[in-house]
Each structure stands twice: as structure tokens, then as C-alpha cells.
Amino acid sequence: MPPTRERPGLVPVLVNDRRRWYVVDPALTPDAAADAVAELRRSAAPTNVGSGRRVLRWAPLVLFVVTTATGGAGVAAGVEALPLTEEFGAMSIAVVGVLAVLVGAIALAFSVSDRLAPDLVGPAPSAQVVPVPRHVLSWLRDDTPAEAVWRVTAAVGLVEELRGARWAVADADGQEREDGRGDEGPGGEAVARRAVAVLVAAEATAVDELRAVAAATGYVPSRRHAEVDR
């Protein structure tokens, strides 16, 4: 279950108005750890805008719908009021009017979005204070040593990083071959295969290291992390 209290080495940080748990590098001195946590909390502070500000993020969509509906009704009423005798002329004016309403509604919605609901940037990444993965959170307890949490988090993170890199290389190579560019460059497909093979070997080593860490700490890896994903 997730921790219930803050303690040295394991701290909650408010991100996007939600409490997330982070583990601190045990190699840091107490003062350095406190500074690293404080810096992380400072960088995360702008993401916490409160429930009221978050509701305003829906304002652009509501404004777009209202503007489009009102403008569309106005265009329809205006076309009916004009003394037009040809159906083609009425349709042309209606189409132009609807397009103008849509363009205006989109521009207005984007303008309001930029002012009321700017994009929320997450906290700056830190190599000294890292988020605890969800599966690790479900394993640790309040009496689990922070050093063990750090070791497990680092081992799980390495497996995830290598796996992501491997799939990124494989996907890029597949896309190149699909686009007819697979033979370009020295070696082409063979280079990608060698890169994937190196990453698979590194991932296998990382999985073995995770198993060793799990045996030492009592952590139970998920099936996704307990073996190489081929």
C-alpha cells in the first residue's frame, strides 16, 4: 500500500494537485537531500492551480459550442430575412456565414484557452529525487527502508528505459522500411538489428539485476518486469 507518512528519503510532492511519492538518493547528505526535495517542490508548484482553475480549462470548449450555436442560428435567421430568390445564392451565403462563425469560434476559444488555462508543465526532472513507480508503491510499507525503495525504483526504471529504447529503435526501423527508406545509410536494416540485439542483451542484464535487488529487498517484480519483453 502507498506510504501514509513522510519520512527521510521518502517524501510526498504535490504535482498537478495530486500527491505523488518520491524517493531520495540515499547517497545524499541530509542537507543536500533537503535542498533537492525543496527544489523539486518549487518546480512542481506551478502545476498546482486548484480545482477552480481546472474547471476553467473547460471554458474554451463551452465558449466554442455556445459561439457556434449562436452564430449558426444568427446566420440561419439572416439568410431567411434576406430577399433572395435563388436557392444557390442562399446556400452560398449560409456556407460562408457558417465558415466565418467556425473560424471566429475557434480563434476565440484558443484566445481564452491561452489566458485562462495555460498548459501545465510538470516538475523539472531530477536524478536525485525520482518518482516511485505505481507497482513499487503498492509493495512498500511505512517500515520499508528508503534505501530499498531507491534500489528497487532504480532497477525498475532501468528496465523500463532500456525496453522503451529498444521499442523506439524497432519502431523507427519499421517505419523507415515501410516508407521505402530502409536501405539508406551504411548497413540499413542490419544496423537496426544490431542495435536492438544490444538493447535486448542490456535489458536482460537489467532484469537479472532487478531480480537480485528483489531478492535482497523482498520486492516482488511484476510479470512485465520479471522477464525480457520480446
C-alpha positions as CSV (number, residue, x, y, z in Angstrom):
1,M,0.0,0.0,0.0
2,P,1.2,3.6,-0.5
3,P,3.0,5.3,2.3
4,T,0.9,7.0,4.9
5,R,3.6,9.5,6.2
6,E,6.6,11.4,5.1
7,R,10.0,10.3,6.3
8,P,13.6,10.8,5.5
9,G,14.3,9.5,2.0
10,L,10.6,9.2,1.0
11,V,8.6,12.4,0.5
12,P,5.3,13.4,-1.0
13,V,5.3,16.1,-3.6
14,L,2.1,17.9,-4.9
15,V,2.0,17.6,-8.7
16,N,-1.0,18.7,-10.7
17,D,-2.9,19.0,-7.4
18,R,-2.2,15.3,-6.6
19,R,0.2,13.9,-4.0
20,R,2.9,11.8,-5.6
21,W,5.6,9.9,-3.7
22,Y,9.3,10.4,-4.5
23,V,12.3,8.6,-3.2
24,V,15.6,10.5,-2.5
25,D,19.1,9.2,-3.4
26,P,20.4,7.7,-0.1
27,A,23.9,8.9,-1.1
28,L,23.0,12.5,-0.4
29,T,23.7,14.2,2.9
30,P,20.7,15.3,4.9
31,D,21.2,19.0,3.8
32,A,21.7,18.0,0.2
33,A,18.6,15.8,0.3
34,A,16.6,18.7,1.8
35,D,17.7,21.1,-0.9
36,A,16.9,18.6,-3.7
37,V,13.4,18.0,-2.3
38,A,12.8,21.7,-1.9
39,E,13.9,22.4,-5.5
40,L,11.6,19.7,-6.7
41,R,8.7,21.1,-4.8
42,R,9.5,24.6,-6.2
43,S,9.4,23.3,-9.7
44,A,6.2,21.4,-9.1
45,A,4.4,24.4,-7.5
46,P,3.2,26.0,-10.8
47,T,1.3,22.8,-11.7
48,N,-0.9,23.1,-8.7
49,V,-3.6,25.5,-9.8
50,G,-6.6,24.5,-7.7
51,S,-9.9,23.0,-8.6
52,G,-11.4,26.3,-9.7
53,R,-8.7,27.0,-12.2
54,R,-9.0,23.4,-13.6
55,V,-12.7,24.0,-14.1
56,L,-11.8,26.9,-16.3
57,R,-9.9,24.6,-18.6
58,W,-13.4,23.6,-19.9
59,A,-14.3,27.2,-20.6
60,P,-12.8,27.3,-24.2
61,L,-14.9,24.3,-25.2
62,V,-18.1,25.7,-23.7
63,L,-17.4,29.0,-25.4
64,F,-16.8,27.3,-28.7
65,V,-20.1,25.4,-28.5
66,V,-22.1,28.5,-27.5
67,T,-20.5,30.7,-30.1
68,T,-21.0,28.2,-32.8
69,A,-24.6,27.6,-31.9
70,T,-25.4,31.3,-31.5
71,G,-23.6,32.2,-34.7
72,G,-25.2,29.4,-36.7
73,A,-28.7,30.5,-35.5
74,G,-27.8,34.1,-36.5
75,V,-26.7,33.0,-39.9
76,A,-29.8,31.0,-40.5
77,A,-32.0,33.9,-39.4
78,G,-30.1,36.3,-41.6
79,V,-30.4,34.2,-44.7
80,E,-34.1,33.8,-44.2
81,A,-34.5,37.5,-43.8
82,L,-32.6,38.4,-47.0
83,P,-34.8,38.8,-50.1
84,L,-33.1,36.0,-52.0
85,T,-34.9,34.3,-54.9
86,E,-32.3,31.7,-55.8
87,E,-31.6,28.7,-53.6
88,F,-27.9,28.6,-54.7
89,G,-27.4,32.2,-53.5
90,A,-29.0,31.5,-50.2
91,M,-26.8,28.3,-49.7
92,S,-23.6,30.2,-50.7
93,I,-24.3,32.9,-48.1
94,A,-25.2,30.3,-45.5
95,V,-21.9,28.3,-46.1
96,V,-19.8,31.4,-46.0
97,G,-21.5,32.6,-42.8
98,V,-21.1,29.2,-41.1
99,L,-17.4,29.1,-42.0
100,A,-16.9,32.6,-40.6
101,V,-18.7,31.6,-37.4
102,L,-16.5,28.5,-37.0
103,V,-13.3,30.4,-37.7
104,G,-14.3,33.0,-35.2
105,A,-15.3,30.5,-32.6
106,I,-12.0,28.6,-32.9
107,A,-10.0,31.8,-32.6
108,L,-12.0,32.9,-29.6
109,A,-11.6,29.6,-27.9
110,F,-7.9,29.5,-28.4
111,S,-7.5,33.0,-27.1
112,V,-9.5,32.2,-24.0
113,S,-7.5,29.0,-23.5
114,D,-4.2,30.8,-23.6
115,R,-5.4,33.3,-21.0
116,L,-7.4,31.1,-18.6
117,A,-5.9,27.6,-18.9
118,P,-2.3,27.6,-19.9
119,D,-0.6,24.3,-20.4
120,L,0.7,22.9,-17.1
121,V,4.3,21.9,-17.2
122,G,5.4,19.1,-14.9
123,P,8.3,19.5,-12.4
124,A,11.8,19.5,-13.7
125,P,13.3,16.0,-13.8
126,S,15.8,15.3,-11.0
127,A,18.3,12.5,-10.8
128,Q,18.4,12.8,-7.0
129,V,14.7,12.7,-6.3
130,V,12.7,10.4,-8.5
131,P,9.0,9.3,-8.6
132,V,8.2,5.9,-7.1
133,P,6.5,3.7,-9.8
134,R,3.0,2.6,-9.1
135,H,3.8,-1.1,-8.7
136,V,6.6,-0.2,-6.2
137,L,4.2,2.0,-4.2
138,S,1.8,-1.0,-3.9
139,W,4.7,-3.0,-2.4
140,L,6.3,-0.7,0.1
141,R,5.1,-0.1,3.6
142,D,5.9,2.6,6.2
143,D,8.6,0.4,7.6
144,T,10.3,-0.3,4.2
145,P,13.8,1.2,4.3
146,A,14.1,4.2,1.9
147,E,17.3,2.8,0.6
148,A,15.5,-0.4,-0.5
149,V,12.8,1.8,-2.2
150,W,15.6,3.6,-4.1
151,R,17.3,0.4,-5.2
152,V,14.0,-1.1,-6.5
153,T,12.9,2.1,-8.2
154,A,16.3,2.5,-9.9
155,A,16.2,-1.2,-11.1
156,V,12.7,-0.9,-12.4
157,G,13.4,2.4,-14.1
158,L,16.5,0.9,-15.9
159,V,14.4,-2.0,-17.2
160,E,11.7,0.5,-18.4
161,E,14.3,2.8,-20.0
162,L,16.0,0.0,-22.0
163,R,12.8,-1.5,-23.1
164,G,11.5,1.8,-24.3
165,A,14.7,2.5,-26.2
166,R,14.6,-0.9,-27.8
167,W,11.0,-0.5,-29.0
168,A,11.8,3.0,-30.2
169,V,14.6,1.7,-32.4
170,A,12.5,-1.2,-33.7
171,D,9.6,1.2,-34.5
172,A,11.8,3.7,-36.2
173,D,13.4,0.9,-38.4
174,G,9.9,-0.5,-39.2
175,Q,8.7,2.9,-40.2
176,E,11.7,3.5,-42.4
177,R,11.2,0.2,-44.2
178,E,7.5,1.0,-44.6
179,D,8.4,4.3,-46.2
180,G,10.9,2.7,-48.5
181,R,13.9,4.2,-46.8
182,G,15.2,1.1,-45.1
183,D,18.2,0.6,-47.4
184,E,19.6,4.1,-46.9
185,G,22.8,4.5,-44.9
186,P,25.6,2.0,-44.1
187,G,24.1,-1.3,-43.2
188,G,20.5,-0.1,-43.2
189,E,18.3,-2.8,-41.6
190,A,21.4,-4.7,-40.2
191,V,22.4,-1.7,-38.1
192,A,18.9,-1.5,-36.5
193,R,19.0,-5.3,-35.9
194,R,22.4,-5.0,-34.1
195,A,21.1,-2.0,-32.1
196,V,18.1,-4.0,-31.0
197,A,20.2,-7.0,-30.1
198,V,22.5,-4.9,-27.9
199,L,19.5,-3.4,-26.2
200,V,17.9,-6.8,-25.6
201,A,21.1,-8.0,-24.0
202,A,21.3,-4.9,-21.8
203,E,17.6,-5.4,-20.9
204,A,18.2,-9.0,-19.9
205,T,21.1,-7.9,-17.7
206,A,18.9,-5.2,-16.1
207,V,16.1,-7.8,-15.5
208,D,18.7,-10.0,-13.7
209,E,19.8,-7.1,-11.6
210,L,16.2,-6.3,-10.7
211,R,15.7,-9.9,-9.6
212,A,18.8,-9.7,-7.4
213,V,17.5,-6.4,-5.9
214,A,14.1,-8.0,-5.4
215,A,15.7,-11.0,-3.6
216,A,17.6,-8.6,-1.3
217,T,14.7,-6.3,-0.5
218,G,11.7,-8.6,-0.6
219,Y,10.2,-6.8,-3.6
220,V,8.0,-8.9,-5.9
221,P,8.5,-7.7,-9.5
222,S,5.5,-7.6,-11.8
223,R,5.4,-10.1,-14.7
224,R,6.1,-7.2,-17.0
225,H,9.5,-6.5,-15.3
226,A,10.4,-10.0,-14.3
227,E,11.4,-11.1,-17.8
228,V,12.6,-9.7,-21.1
229,D,9.7,-8.5,-23.2
230,R,10.3,-9.9,-26.6
